[in-house]
């Protein structure tokens, strides 16, 4: 009635013919629009009587938006500032289908209006639809909400939109939770199942395309809420840097209470004392809690092989001479804790004229099979006196 929309009775064959004609004429904008609609069968080209008769006879029809001819559609986007689009680039979208059902664009606008939405915040892929939505708001005589079209999340390399497949190829999660495709059976990994903490993921995601304008990167949810300003969102796409996500998780893990982390480990180890020691040993060295166990297999199973490069460099005559001395010193440590072990070893070796620093890597090799790792004294404590001496003796036999 207000002239903002109109009935259209074109058949699919007629629409195909229009498309074919426009293609042959090499028209750039092939669409049902303010120009081409005047060549079609609709309420703008038919008389009121003809339109009424067609509706009365039940002839299939749709309702299309009447896009203004030669008009600029302008709206201010919070992220992108003023957006100006000419109406000639917008086609007369179908608002009501022939079965009487509304299309997405109409339903979206009506739904947002009825829910009194003040801000429409969505990805930039929806930016091309925004001028159409502005026209719909104006057609209804409603005040449009504020729009903010967020930058896309880009592939780790920065070229193109991030996809589920990127996670598969790059071996990283792109979803908060693991989920299974019911059609294909494919399982997509989730941040939770990969061992990320929820607060670390929130912090990481918040900084994709936004920052508080300071050097601070670690922020709690409350701090993020207090600092967030939608006007500071970047226009350009944000590269999904999985290494940065891991860094955030590492930082949050280090902030966790030792008792909480030990509780997590204890579900696997079922030994609260051991769990506490492992946390103390590994907390500053890992990104995920599960790595506390995975990175020190020698604490839970026999050494399968020794680092041959380290063996060639460090398992020399001095090391072979020192190892029996080390074993004897460890045998004499009454309270077998890292502090007592350290003091006894350093004092005992120096008393024998052996510089502790010269043989520590060889000792680590004998005890763990590796040339580097976490605190050696605490490692010895966790292994226990008997196991530590046993491994020293075995190394003397096989290396």
N, C-alpha and C positions, 0 to 999 in steps of 0.2 A: 504493500500500500504506500509506503514511503518512497518507493522507486529505488531502493538500494539493492534489490535482488529481482530475479525474474525467472519465469518458467521457461524451460527449454525442452523441445520435443524431438530433438535430433536422434536418429537411429545410429547404431554403431556403423552401419554402412555409410551413412552420410558423414559421420565424423572421419571415417577412413578416407573418404573422397576429399574432404577439406584438407586433411594432412597431405594427401598425394598432390593436390593442386598447389599447396604452399611449397612443397619440396621442389616441384617442377619449376616454380617461379623463383626458386632459390631465395626464399624469404628466410631471414635470420631467425626470427622469433616465431616458430611454428607452434601456435597455441590458439585456443578459443579465447579471444580477448576483445578489447574495446573496438577493434577494427573488424576482425573476422566475424564477430557475432552478428553483424549486420547482413551477412551473407547466409545466415543459418535460419533454422526454423524455431523461432522462440517468440516470447511475448513482446520483444522489441521490433519484430518484423511482421508479426501477425496482428490482426485487429483484436480488440477486446472480445468481440463475439466469437471469433475463431478460437481464441484461447479458452474461453469458457466452455465452448462446445467440446473441445478436445478433452478437457478435464472431466466434463460431464460424461463423456463416452468411455472414460477410463483409459485413455491413451497413455502409454508409459511416458513419464517425464521426470525431469530433475529440476531442482532450484539452484540457480547459479548466482554468485555474487556479481553485482554490476560494478565493475572497477571503473573509476572515473577516467575520462579521456584527457590526455595531456595534463597530468597533474603530478606534482612532486609530493611524495609521501616522506615526511620528515619525523624522526623521533630521536630522542636522546637516550643513548645506551650508557649505563654507568661505567662500563669498561671501555667502550669504544667511542664515547662522546657522540656527536651528531652523526646519524646515519640518514642519508638522502637517497631515495630510490624513485625512479620515474615510473609512473603507472603503466607505461607502455611495455614494461618488462614483466608485468604481473598478469596472469591469465585469470579469466572469470571462473574461479574455483567452484566446483559443485559443493553446495552446502547441505542439500537434502538429496539422498539417492532415490532412485525410482521405486525402491521398496519402502520409502518413507523414513528410512533411518538417517540420522544426521552423520555427516562425515567428521573426521577427527578435528579439523580446524574449527568448525562450528561448536562442537561439543567442548573442545578445550576452552574456548573463549567464554562460553556460557557457564561452564563449571567454575572457572577461576573467578568470574564475576559474582556468582552466587555464593562462593566461599569467601568473598571479600579479600582476595589475594592482593597484596600491595606490591610485592616484588616477584617478578618471574625471573628466576636464576637458572640458566640452563647452558648447555654446551654451545659453542659457536657454530656447530653444524645446523643449529636451528635459526641462525641469523637470517637466512633467506626467507624464512616463513614470517619473520617479525613484521615486515611491511603489510603483509596480508592480514595479520592479526590486528594491527593498528587500524586498518580499514574496517574490519569487522566491529571493533569497539566503537568507532565513529558512526558506523551504520546503525548501531543500537542506541547511540546517544550516551554511551558510557565513557567514563574517564579511564584511559588505559592505565594499567599498573606500570611501575618502573621496570625496565628491562636491564638485565645484565647477562651478556653472553660470554661465558667463561672460555679461556683458551683450551685447546685440545691437549690431551696427554699424548706426547709423541713417543715414538720408538726410542730405545736407548741410544741409537745413533743419531736421533734427531730428525730423521727423514721420514715423515708420514705418521699417521695416527696409530697409536698403540692398539694392538689387537690381541686376542686370546692366543693366536698362533705365535706371536712374538714370545710369549711366555714359554710355550712349548719348545720353540727353537733355541731360546736363550737360557732355558732351564731356570726359570724364576716364576713366581706366582704373580698373577694380575688380578686375582679376586680375593676378597677378605676371607672367604671360607671355601673349602674344597667342595666341588659339586660335580655331579655325574650327568652327562647328556643322555636323556632317556632314549633318544633315537639311535645314537651311534655307540653309546656305552663309553665314550671317551670321558676320562676324568681330568678335570682342570684343578690344578693345585691351588691351595689357599694359603694366605699369609699365616693363619692360625696353625694349620697343620705343618707348615714349614718351620714353626718354632718362633715366629715373631710375636712380640708383646703388643697387645692392642694399643697401648698408649704410645708406643714407638711408631706404629703404623699411622696413627692419627697425626702425630707430629710430622712425620715424613710427608703425608698427603697434604697437610695444611700448607706446607712450604712449596708445593708444586704450583707455580704461577702466582705466588704471593709471598711476601715477607714483611716483617714488622718495621722495616727501615732501620734496624739496628744490627749489630754483629751477633746477637743472641740467636742460637739455633735450637737449643733444647728448651722446650716450653711445655708446661702442663696444659691440660685441656682448659682449665680456668684461666691460665695466662693467655692462651690462644684466643679465648673468647673475649677477654678484656682488650687484647691488642688488635684484634681483627678490625679492619676497615675495608669495606668492599671497594672503596675508591682506589685502593692500593693493588688491586689485582692487575697482573700484567696482561697486555694485549697478545703478546706472542705465545706460541705453544710452549708447554713445559716438558722437557725431556725426562722420561722415566728412567732415572739412574738407580738401578738395583743395588749398586755398591753403596750409594747414599742411604738406601733403605737399610742395608746391613749395618752401616755405621750408626744409624739411629738406634737400631736394636742393641748394638754393642754398648752404646752409651747408657741406654735404659737398663740393661742387664747389670752394668756396673753400679748403678744407683740402687738396685734392689737389695733388700736386707738379706744378709747371709743365711739367716734361718729360713727365710722363704725359699731361697734357691736350694738349700739343703733339703727342704721338704719336697721340692720337685724331683731332685735326684733320688731321694729315698724311695720313690715309687718304683724305681728300677733296681736300686742297690739293696734295698731292704736292710740297711745298716746305717743308722742315724749318725753314729760317730764317724764312720768312713765318709758319709755324704758331706758332713761338715768340713772334713779335711780336704776333700776334693774341691769343694767350693773355694776354700782358702787358697788352694794350689792354683786353680784354673780361672777364677773369676775375671782377672784382668787380661786374660789371654784369648778369650773366645768371643764369638758373636752370638751363638745360641747355646742355651743350657745343655742341649744334647751333646754338644761338642766337648763338654767337660769330661765326659766318659770316652767318647770316640777318639779323642786326640791323645789319650794316654793308655793305649791297650796293654802296655807292658805292666800296668798296675793290676791287671785282672787275668792275664794269661802269660804263659812262658814266652820268652823272646824267640822269635822264629828266625830272625837273621840280624846281623850286625851291619852297621853302616861301614862299608869297606873303605870308603874314601877317608873317613875319620880314623879308622883302624890303621891305615897305612901312615897317616900323619902323626897320630897321637899314641898308638899302642907300641911304644918303643921300650928300650931297655929300662929307662927310668920308671915307666908305668908298671912294667912287669915286676920291678923291684919293690915299688911302692904298694902294690895291691895286697900282698900278704900283710903288710904293716897296717893298711886300712882295715882289713878284716879283723885283725887282732884288736885294734882300737875299738871297733864297733862291738866286738864281743864283750868288751869291758864297760860299755856305757850302761849304767844302771837304769836311769829314767830315760827311756828311748823316745825322746822328742827332738824336734828339729834344732832347738837351741842347744841342748846338751850334746847332740851329735856334732854340731858345728864346732862348739868349743873343744870337744875332745879330739876331733879330727885335726883341727888346725894346731892345737898344742902338741899332740902326739907326733904329727908329721914333722913339725919344726924341730922337735926334740931329736928326731932321727936324721936331721939335716936335709929333709925333703921340703921343697917349697910347695905348699898346697896348690897354689895357682897353676903350677906346671902339670899337675896330674888330674885336675878336676874333670877335664873333658874326657880323659881316658876312663875315669871312674864312672862318669855318666854313661859312657859307651858300655861298660861292663854291666851296669845296673838296668839300662833301658834299651840297649842296642842302637841308640841314637846319639847324635853329636850335639844336639841342643834340645832345650825343653824348659819346663817350669823349674821353680826353686828346687835345687838338688837335695838340700837337707830335708825339706818337707817330703820330697819324693822317697827318700830313704826311710823316714819315719813311717810313711804309709805302707811301704813294702814290708817293713818289720825287720827285726834283727836277723832272724833265721834266713829269710828269703834273700836279704841283701848280701849276707856272707856267702850263701849258696851260689848266687849269681857271680860274685867276684871270683870264686873258685872255678866256676864253669868257664868264665872268660879266660882265665889263666890256662885252661886246658885246650880251648878251641881256637883262640886267637893267636 
